Amino acid sequence: MLDFRWNTWNVQHIAEHGVRAGEAEYVADHARRPYPKIIAQGKWLVIGRTAIGRYLQVIYIDDDDSDTVYVIHSRELTDAEKRRYRRRIK
């Protein structure tokens, strides 16, 4: 299980995309191969489903100083992204 660091900025930022902190945590904690996938130095992408079945992407960075991860973006997948994801994990 990852240890998440939340503050006003990242909670509000993902809320603008209709995502709650608990949903982002669930998706990141329950990642299935090939995720998490590194997309830049220290920046990770996870795509997956929430406990209630919403498909989300979550992007976070490692905070090596505190051994936590910091979510910088999360949003619901488009229909095309959902189809690609379902094909990929079969």
MIZABA-188072 format. One record per residue: x, y, z of N, C-alpha, C in turn. Coordinates in Angstrom, 1 decimal. Layout:
N
ATOM:X:Y:Z:X:Y:Z:X:Y:Z .
...
This chain:
90
ATOM:0.8:-1.2:0.0:0.0:0.0:0.0:0.9:1.2:0.0 .
ATOM:0.5:2.2:-0.8:1.3:3.4:-0.9:0.8:4.4:0.2 .
ATOM:1.7:5.2:0.6:1.4:6.3:1.6:1.3:7.6:0.8 .
ATOM:0.1:8.1:0.9:-0.3:9.3:0.1:-0.1:10.6:0.9 .
ATOM:0.3:11.7:0.3:0.4:13.0:0.9:-0.7:13.9:0.2 .
ATOM:-1.6:14.4:0.9:-2.7:15.2:0.4:-2.6:16.6:1.0 .
ATOM:-2.9:17.6:0.2:-3.0:19.0:0.7:-4.2:19.6:-0.1 .
ATOM:-4.4:20.9:0.2:-5.5:21.6:-0.4:-5.4:21.6:-1.9 .
ATOM:-4.2:21.8:-2.4:-4.0:21.9:-3.9:-4.4:20.6:-4.6 .
ATOM:-3.8:19.5:-4.2:-4.1:18.3:-5.0:-5.5:17.8:-4.8 .
ATOM:-6.1:17.9:-3.6:-7.4:17.5:-3.4:-8.4:18.3:-4.3 .
ATOM:-8.2:19.7:-4.3:-9.0:20.5:-5.2:-8.8:20.2:-6.6 .
ATOM:-7.5:20.0:-7.0:-7.3:19.8:-8.4:-8.0:18.5:-9.0 .
ATOM:-7.9:17.4:-8.3:-8.6:16.2:-8.8:-10.1:16.4:-8.6 .
ATOM:-10.6:17.1:-7.7:-12.0:17.4:-7.5:-12.5:18.1:-8.7 .
ATOM:-11.7:19.0:-9.3:-12.1:19.7:-10.6:-12.4:18.7:-11.7 .
ATOM:-11.8:17.5:-11.6:-12.1:16.5:-12.6:-13.0:15.4:-12.1 .
ATOM:-13.7:15.7:-11.0:-14.7:14.8:-10.5:-14.2:13.6:-9.7 .
ATOM:-13.0:13.7:-9.2:-12.4:12.6:-8.5:-12.1:12.9:-7.1 .
ATOM:-12.4:12.0:-6.2:-12.1:12.1:-4.8:-10.8:11.5:-4.4 .
ATOM:-10.2:12.0:-3.3:-8.9:11.4:-2.9:-8.9:9.9:-2.7 .
ATOM:-10.0:9.4:-2.1:-10.1:8.0:-1.8:-10.1:7.2:-3.1 .
ATOM:-10.8:7.7:-4.1:-10.8:7.0:-5.4:-9.5:6.9:-6.0 .
ATOM:-8.7:8.0:-6.0:-7.4:8.0:-6.6:-6.5:7.0:-5.8 .
ATOM:-6.6:7.0:-4.5:-5.8:6.1:-3.7:-6.1:4.7:-4.0 .
ATOM:-7.4:4.3:-4.1:-7.8:3.0:-4.4:-7.2:2.5:-5.7 .
ATOM:-7.3:3.3:-6.8:-6.8:3.0:-8.1:-5.3:2.7:-8.0 .
ATOM:-4.6:3.6:-7.4:-3.1:3.5:-7.3:-2.7:2.3:-6.5 .
ATOM:-3.4:2.0:-5.4:-3.1:0.9:-4.5:-3.5:-0.5:-5.2 .
ATOM:-4.4:-0.5:-6.1:-4.9:-1.7:-6.7:-4.4:-1.9:-8.2 .
ATOM:-3.3:-1.3:-8.5:-2.8:-1.3:-9.9:-2.5:-2.7:-10.4 .
ATOM:-2.9:-2.9:-11.6:-2.6:-4.2:-12.3:-1.7:-4.0:-13.4 .
ATOM:-0.8:-5.0:-13.7:0.1:-4.9:-14.7:-0.5:-4.4:-16.0 .
ATOM:0.1:-3.5:-16.7:1.5:-3.0:-16.7:1.7:-1.7:-15.8 .
ATOM:0.7:-1.5:-14.9:0.8:-0.3:-14.1:1.3:-0.6:-12.7 .
ATOM:1.9:0.3:-12.0:2.2:1.7:-12.4:3.3:1.7:-13.5 .
ATOM:3.2:2.7:-14.3:4.1:2.8:-15.4:4.8:4.2:-15.3 .
ATOM:6.1:4.2:-15.4:6.8:5.5:-15.3:6.6:6.2:-16.6 .
ATOM:6.3:7.5:-16.5:6.1:8.4:-17.6:7.1:9.5:-17.7 .
ATOM:7.8:9.7:-16.6:8.9:10.7:-16.6:9.7:10.4:-15.3 .
ATOM:10.8:11.0:-15.2:11.6:10.8:-14.0:10.8:11.1:-12.7 .
ATOM:10.5:10.1:-11.9:9.8:10.3:-10.7:8.3:10.4:-10.8 .
ATOM:7.8:10.3:-12.1:6.4:10.5:-12.3:5.8:9.2:-12.8 .
ATOM:4.7:8.8:-12.2:4.1:7.5:-12.4:2.6:7.6:-12.9 .
ATOM:2.2:6.7:-13.8:0.8:6.7:-14.3:0.2:5.3:-13.9 .
ATOM:-1.0:5.4:-13.4:-1.8:4.2:-13.1:-3.2:4.4:-13.7 .
ATOM:-3.6:3.4:-14.4:-5.0:3.4:-14.9:-5.7:2.1:-14.3 .
ATOM:-6.9:2.3:-13.8:-7.6:1.2:-13.2:-9.0:1.6:-12.8 .
ATOM:-9.7:0.7:-12.1:-11.1:0.9:-11.6:-11.1:1.2:-10.2 .
ATOM:-12.1:2.1:-9.8:-12.4:2.4:-8.4:-13.2:1.2:-7.8 .
ATOM:-13.4:1.3:-6.5:-14.2:0.2:-5.8:-15.6:0.1:-6.4 .
ATOM:-16.1:1.2:-6.9:-17.5:1.2:-7.5:-17.5:1.0:-9.0 .
ATOM:-16.3:0.8:-9.6:-16.2:0.5:-11.0:-15.9:1.7:-12.0 .
ATOM:-15.7:2.9:-11.5:-15.3:4.0:-12.4:-13.8:3.8:-12.9 .
ATOM:-13.6:4.1:-14.1:-12.3:3.9:-14.7:-11.6:5.3:-14.6 .
ATOM:-10.4:5.3:-13.9:-9.6:6.5:-13.7:-8.2:6.4:-14.1 .
ATOM:-7.6:7.5:-14.4:-6.1:7.5:-14.5:-5.7:8.4:-13.4 .
ATOM:-4.5:8.0:-12.8:-4.0:8.7:-11.7:-2.5:8.9:-12.0 .
ATOM:-2.0:10.1:-11.8:-0.6:10.4:-12.0:-0.1:11.0:-10.7 .
ATOM:1.0:10.4:-10.3:1.6:10.8:-9.0:3.1:10.9:-9.1 .
ATOM:3.7:11.6:-8.2:5.2:11.7:-8.1:5.7:11.1:-6.8 .
ATOM:6.9:10.6:-6.8:7.5:10.1:-5.6:8.0:11.3:-4.8 .
ATOM:7.8:11.2:-3.5:8.4:12.2:-2.6:9.4:11.4:-1.7 .
ATOM:10.6:11.3:-2.3:11.6:10.5:-1.6:11.9:11.0:-0.2 .
ATOM:11.8:12.3:0.1:12.1:12.8:1.4:11.2:12.3:2.5 .
ATOM:9.9:12.0:2.1:9.0:11.6:3.1:8.4:10.2:2.9 .
ATOM:9.0:9.5:1.8:8.5:8.1:1.5:7.0:8.1:1.2 .
ATOM:6.5:9.2:0.6:5.1:9.2:0.2:5.0:9.5:-1.3 .
ATOM:3.8:9.3:-1.8:3.5:9.7:-3.2:2.5:10.9:-3.1 .
ATOM:2.6:11.7:-4.1:1.8:13.0:-4.2:1.1:12.9:-5.5 .
ATOM:-0.2:12.8:-5.4:-1.1:12.8:-6.6:-1.1:14.2:-7.2 .
ATOM:-0.7:14.3:-8.5:-0.7:15.6:-9.2:-1.9:15.7:-10.2 .
ATOM:-2.5:14.5:-10.6:-3.6:14.6:-11.5:-4.4:13.3:-11.5 .
ATOM:-5.7:13.4:-11.7:-6.5:12.3:-11.8:-7.8:12.7:-12.5 .
ATOM:-8.3:11.8:-13.4:-9.5:12.0:-14.1:-10.1:10.7:-14.6 .
ATOM:-11.4:10.8:-15.0:-12.1:9.6:-15.5:-11.6:9.4:-16.9 .
ATOM:-11.5:8.1:-17.3:-11.1:7.8:-18.7:-12.2:8.1:-19.7 .
ATOM:-11.9:8.4:-20.9:-12.8:8.5:-22.0:-13.3:7.1:-22.4 .
ATOM:-14.4:7.1:-23.1:-14.9:5.8:-23.6:-13.8:5.0:-24.4 .
ATOM:-13.1:5.7:-25.3:-12.0:5.1:-26.1:-10.9:4.5:-25.1 .
ATOM:-10.5:5.3:-24.1:-9.5:4.9:-23.2:-9.9:3.6:-22.4 .
ATOM:-11.2:3.6:-22.0:-11.8:2.5:-21.3:-11.7:1.2:-22.2 .
ATOM:-12.0:1.3:-23.4:-11.9:0.1:-24.3:-10.5:-0.3:-24.5 .
ATOM:-9.5:0.6:-24.6:-8.1:0.2:-24.7:-7.6:-0.5:-23.4 .
ATOM:-8.0:0.1:-22.3:-7.6:-0.5:-21.0:-8.2:-1.9:-20.8 .
ATOM:-9.4:-2.1:-21.1:-10.0:-3.4:-21.0:-9.4:-4.5:-21.9 .
ATOM:-9.0:-4.1:-23.1:-8.3:-5.0:-24.0:-6.9:-5.3:-23.4 .
ATOM:-6.2:-4.3:-22.9:-4.8:-4.5:-22.4:-4.7:-5.4:-21.2 .
ATOM:-5.7:-5.4:-20.3:-5.6:-6.2:-19.1:-6.1:-7.6:-19.2 .
ATOM:-6.7:-8.0:-20.3:-7.2:-9.3:-20.5:-6.1:-10.3:-20.6 .
